[in-house]
Amino acid sequence: MITSIKLLEANQILAQVLDSERGSEINVKKFCKLAACSRPTFYAHYGSMRQLSTELLLKKLDQHLYFATSNYGNGLKRLLTYMEKERCFILNLLALIDAEKGSQQL
């Protein structure tokens, strides 16, 4: 499990690049360069790009899903609005997860 602080830092780093690049094009080497950290440091905090992407996506959806379940009508609207607004970011995270999954099967 990635700590909340590390997840927040990763979110900020990925948000910077996912607007201009597809998620499948981001790898550990690029992430480390953007984060100004070494590969051992990355693996100590995140495990893999797939783990990082998955936990980040789940955290973002969980935050909005909480509102959806606590105030169903308004909360569901907020969740869908968030997903629409952040569509590109979410799709890029999913692409990153899929890319990592594919590389692990090789």
Secondary structure, 3 states (H helix, E strand, C coil): CCCHHHHHHHHHHHHHHHCCCCHHHCCHHHHHHHHCCCHHHHHHHCCCHHHHHHHHHHHHHHHHHHHHHHCHHHHHHHHHHHHHHCHHHHHHHHHHHHHHHHHHHC
